[in-house]
Structures are given as structure tokens and as C-alpha cells.
Amino acid sequence: MADKKLVNEVGNYVVRERFWDRVNELSALTNLIDEGQHVSIIAQRRVGKTSLMWETADQIKDRFYCVMVDVQDASTPADAIVSLCMATKRFPALWACTLHMLSTLMPGGPDTTIAIPEDELRIKLRSVLGGDWKSGADNLLDHLASADMRVVVFIDELPILINRVLRKSDRKVSSEGRAGAELFLSWLRAASLRHKGHIVFVVAGSIGLGPVLKMAGLSATMTTFTPFELGAWDSETAKGCLDSLAANYGISFQMGATDKVIERLGSCIPHHVQMCFSHIRADASSRKTSLITQADVERVYLASMLRVRGHLELSHMEERLRLVLDADDVELVTELLCEAALGRLDDEAARFLSARSPREGTPVGERLSNLLGLLEHDGYVERRRDRYVFVSNLLKDWWRACYGKIYVPVRRRTEGAK
């Protein structure tokens, strides 16, 4: 791949000539699908889960119908099934299955859907499925399972949907929400068993599904799914990406400059590598130069990446935490991350912060275990010896830039109290 020229892409999923490396991961995921295994992709944010699913789908499209379902905007199981129905429209054979399912639910049969605009059809489907989404979903999958090729259903942002089902407007898990989430996940588990060999499910999301299910006591609902871990790039892969991006835009890195990028980022998360190059490219263009030095990388990192655009990215990271947690836990998690960025997040500091924000009915140890486990699972921090540290230097520096003037580390607070 050394001679490949790569297009700079920030924010969107990428496929084909814009997809970089991941040869081993593509092969491993394809093998699991070929074996009929249902898969849950586990990864920190921004490592390219969605891109991996789309690229895998593109590579196996001659052997499977690959139905791409994004449930990020779904609020109920019925919304998810509507998205599944509409996603089959890309394939005439599968769309016929959807129309057949509709013929059993809508007066007038499938002919009534032909002239309906897509937005109106979604509303009509939602109305029809709202009262009994499970029967409609089972009917649809029964027909998809009889298609002339096997079907892979890729479900993106499943954890976001589960959180919306679990939590009421006050962001706390309700008994009704838990029952609704359990019903949907139990249906998915039963469907994965009933149609094994005909339909493969691959699920992923920008927040970790495992911690969400653990905190709701629903971990057993996903036992039919094989965990698939997707990590950040290693440094050589990241440097290869940077060199290929540079070649495409007539830029060259002076010796040691790509190493400086890796050093500053700390973790070679694909999105962050692409974002860093975007800043470097803009800076080079403004200075009318094509040579990037280590000093240029350092200046761009500090003066550009940690300013407004970086803070927008940080805000997005915080928003994802708010999807998983209620207000009390968001406050504590924010302080835990501030301590990791600006102080020393060891067990003593974590207990100190937790004691200042207690939750009635939940033991301190259990609560900290769940929250720190979530932060580890989703790639914010990792345990090193006796403390937690940020995995990404970039995210740590963002956190410092945002909270450095307002957060007081635990050690300074406790010293002041003596």
C-alpha cells in the first residue's frame, strides 16, 4: 500500500479506495460471517466500526444480501423494524419480502405501497407495526431467510436505541424501559437462533453495548453474539496512512514529522489521524508550502487541533456519555476524567469523588466499577499499574483545554483540608 494515494475523509464512513488497511480485520470478520456467526463489534469511539461494516458488505456483496440498518434515530423497537424494512429496498428480492409482510398487515395489500413516497411509507409502517412490531418483524425475517442468498443484517448504533428504550425523560432506567429493552433484545436473540445459517446479524455502535447491558442487568440477552474487538491502528499503519494522504495532496513529511503526529495523538485512532492531517494540510496551504516539519506538526497540534474544532469533538464525546448515563453519573464521570487529565485518578481519588456525589441505594464500589468499566470499554481510559490514564493523548489534551481552568485535582483539595 506504500504507493497508494488516499483521499482525506473526516467524519463519514469510508469504503473501497478511501478505506485504509484493516486487511486482517476484514478477513476475520468475513470468516465469522461465512461461518454463520452473529457478531458484536467491540471498540472505542472513532476507530472505524461503521466503515468496517460497509467495507465488509462491499466485499461480500456477491455472496450475501447485506442490509445496512442505522438505528441512531430510532426510539422504539418498532422504529428499528421500520428501518430494517426500508433498508431492504436496495434489493428487489428482499423488498418483495417486505411487501409480502406488509400485505398481511395493510388493507389493500402490497399494491397500496407502490406510489407512496418513502417518508409517508415510513410513517405508515410505524403506525402498522407500532402495536405489534414483533409479529411483523418475525414475518419479515421468515421471508428474508428464504431468499436466494444468505442475508447479513448490519445494525449500527444499536446501543443508542437500547438506551432510549431503557431511559425515561429524566434519563433514569425505568422498570418499563428495562422490560421494553429486554423484549427487543430477547427477540433479537431468538431470531439469531431461529434463522442461523440463513441470516447473520452484525451489531455495533459508537457507545459500548456491553456496559449498557451490564448496568441494566441484560447481559445474558447477547450470549449468541461473538465479540469482535476492533482496535486503533498501530503506529506503522498510521504513518502509512499519513504518507498516502500526503502523496495525494502533493505534501511531504520531513523525517520524524509523522513520528511527531503519532507521539502527539498517543493512540492512532483512524478518525484522529485523518483529522490531524486535515489540520496539517490546511496549515500548509495557508503558508504555501509542501514540506511538513516536526515543528509544523507541534504548532498545528497546539494552535489548531486543541481550539474550536477540537472542543466540538470533545463535546461530541461528552454527548455520547450522556446517552448512557443519567445526570448524576455524568457529573461523576466528568470529574473522574478531569482527575485523569489534570491529577491522578487512582482508587483513592475515585472514592473521594464518588463520596462527593453519592447515589442512594447503590454501593460506592459497584457504582465506580460500572462507571470505570464503561470508560475503559469505550476507550476513554485504561488501567496502568495503580491508576487510570487516558488512552488518547489528544483526548486528554482536549479535556485539559476544556476543564483546566475550573477543575481542582483531588490532591490539592485534600491538602487544603489538612
Secondary structure, DSSP 8 states (H G I E B T S, - for coil): -TT-------SS---GGG----HHHHHHHHHHHHTT-EEEEEE-TTS-HHHHHHHHHHHSTTTEEEEEEE-TT--SHHHHHHHHHHHGGGSHHHHHHHHHHHHTTSTT-GGGGTTS-HHHHHHHHHHHHHS-HHHHHHHHHHHHTTSSSEEEEEEESHHHHHHHHHB-TTS-B-HHHHHHHHHHHHHHHHHHHHTTTTEEEEEE-SS-HHHHHHHHT-GGGGTTEEEEEE--B-HHHHHHHHHHHHHHTT-EE-TTHHHHHHHHHSSB-HHHHHHHHHHHHHHHHHHT--EE-HHHHHHHIIIIITSHHHHHHHHHHHHHHHHHS-HHHHHHHHHHHHHHHHS-EEHHHHHHHHHTS--TTS-HHHHHHHHHHHHHHTTSEEEETTEEEES-HHHHHHHHHHHTTT---HHHHHHHH-
